[in-house]
Amino acid sequence: MSFEEILDQALAMLQRRGRVSYRALQRQFALDDTYLEDIKAELLYTYPQVSDDQGRGLIWTGDNTAVPELYLQRSQFELLKNPCVIYDGASPYSVAQKG
C-alpha cells in the first residue's frame, strides 16, 4: 500500500471514530515508528481538524457528517457505486461471479 493510500485510510478511520491511538494506527497498517511519524506529521500539518491527544493518538475535531469519497476504502466505494456488489470481508465480488 502506498503512503497516500495509508494516509487516506487513516484519515477515514479517524473521521469515523473521532479518535485513534498511535498504536492502533501502527497495528492496522503495520507501520514502523518512522512511518508512523510521517503519517502523523502529514495529518497534523495538512488537516487543521486533526490534533494530537497528549502524544497518545489523534483526535478529529471536524464535522463527521459526510466522509468525502476520496477517503472511502476501495471496497466501501465499490458498494456505493454498485449496490449488487457483495463484500465478504476480503474482496468485493459480484453476485453473478459468486455462483
N, C-alpha and C positions, 0 to 999 in steps of 0.2 A: 504494500500500500504506500502511496506517495505521501510526502509531507502534507500536501494540500488536502488530500483525502482524509488523513487523520485529523487535520485541523478542522475540516468541515464536520466530521462526525463528532469530534469532541465538543464543538460549539453546539451542535444539535442536542447532544446529550446534556450539556449544561443548561440549555434553554428549556428542555423538557423537565429536568429535575429541579432546577433552581439553584442547586449547588452540587459540586462534585469534588471529592477529595483527590489529592495528587496521587495517592496510592491506587485509587480506583482507575484513574487515567492510565497509570503505568500497567496495571493488570489488564485492563480492557484492550489496550493497544500494544502490549508487550514492549514498552518503552524503557530504554536505559535512562540514567539520570540526566545525561547531556541532552538527549532527545526531548525528555520531559521539560527541561529548562527552555528549550527552543519553542516548544508548543505554548508553554506558559507565557513566555515573553511576547510571542506573536498575539495571543489572545488579549493580554493585558494592554498592549500598545494599540492594537487595531480596533478594539471594541471598548468604548468608554462604559458600556453597560456591565463589563466584567470587572470584578475586584477580587483581590487576594483576601482570603479569610485567615489572617494571622499565621500565614505560612503553612496551613493545613490543606487548603484547597481553593477552589474558585467559587464565586457567587455571581449569579446572573441577576442584575438589578433592573433589567429592561422589561419590556412588555412581552409576555409569552402567549398572547392570544393567537398568533399565527407564526409558525416556523417557516421561513422562506423555502421555496422549492429547492434552491441551491444546496441547502443544508440537510435535506432529507437523505437518508441512506438509499442507495440504489434500489433495494427491494421495496422500500416504502414508496418510492417514486413510481415503480412499476405497478404497484397496487392502485395508486391514484390514477395512473394513465389507462390501465387496462383492468377493469374490475373482474374479469374472468381469470385472472392470474391467481394461483394459489401459492401461498408462501408456507413452505414446510419447515422453516427454521434454518435451512441450509442454503437452498437455492430456489428461486421462483421458477415455476413451470406452468404451462397452460393445462387446462382440463383435458383438452384433446390429446396432449402428449402423455398424460398420466396413465391412460389405458391399461 
